[in-house]
Amino acid sequence: MTAAVLQESLRAARLDTQFEAVLSTDRIRSCKPDPAAYALGLDELRLRRQEILFVAFADWDAAGAKWFGFPTFWLNRFGSPGEELHAQADAAGADFHALVEFSRNIR
């Protein structure tokens, strides 16, 4: 998505004040799972891979982030089956409570 679409989506969900940065792959004219897309987080936030918990909506995105070297969580809100991509998220859960619990245990 473009940065404008991302910002509008966050505003509509009343989440626009909850993030320090919102990154769009549109800026680099690429898409995930291109490693350059995941590198945006490293470049923008000036963090190391192990300092970023990548939370994915889709299993393929969790796999791409895992291949890139991020700790990953698949927020599988719809109970979708996993894909056979030879990489799995470090954990998965159906809601933000599961995400928060996981994030507490990896520190």
Protein Blocks (a to p, Z undefined) as FASTA:
>chain_A
ZZklmmmmmmmnopmmmpfbdcdfklnopacfbfklmmmmmmmnopafklpccddfbfkl
mmmmmmnopacddddfkopacddehpacfbdcfbfklmmmmmmmmZZ
